[in-house]
Amino acid sequence: MKSRPVSNGTSGNVVLTLIGWAAWAAFTGSVLLETVALLRGRSLQRGQYP
């Protein structure tokens, strides 16, 4: 008798999707912060956020 998997992979896809969105948001946020700093003629120091 074959055993069936508990999940069909949907929960794994959801987790990967959330990780992808979080990574995209972090990247986009850092690019926006750097762009604003560049336009103001400054550079962001490590750990300095508005």
N, C-alpha and C positions, 0 to 999 in steps of 0.2 A: 504494500500500500504506500503510495507516494504521499509525502506530507506537503501541504500547501504553505507558501510563505505567508507570514502574518500580514504583510503589507504588500501592495502592488507597486511600491516605489514612489507613490505620490507624496508621502511625507518627506522623503529625501529630496524630491524635486522642489518642494516648498522651502526647505531649509537652504538649499543651494541658491534658489531665487532670492531669498531674503539676504543671504550673505553677499550676493552679487549687487543687490540694490544698496546695501550698506556701504560696500566698497565704492560704488559709483558716487554715492552721496558724499563720502569723505573726500574723494578725489575732486569732485566738482566744488565742494566747499573750499578746499585748499587752493584751487585755481582761482576762484573768485576772490579770496582774501589776498592772494599774491597780486592779482590784477589791480585791485583797489590800492594796495600799497605801492605798486609801481606807478599808478596814475598820480598818487600823492607825492611821489618822489622819495619814498621811504622804502625800507625793506623790513619785513617782519623778523623779529628776534625769535629764537626758539622758545616756544611756550607762550608767546605773546598773542593773545586773541582779543578782539574787541568785546 
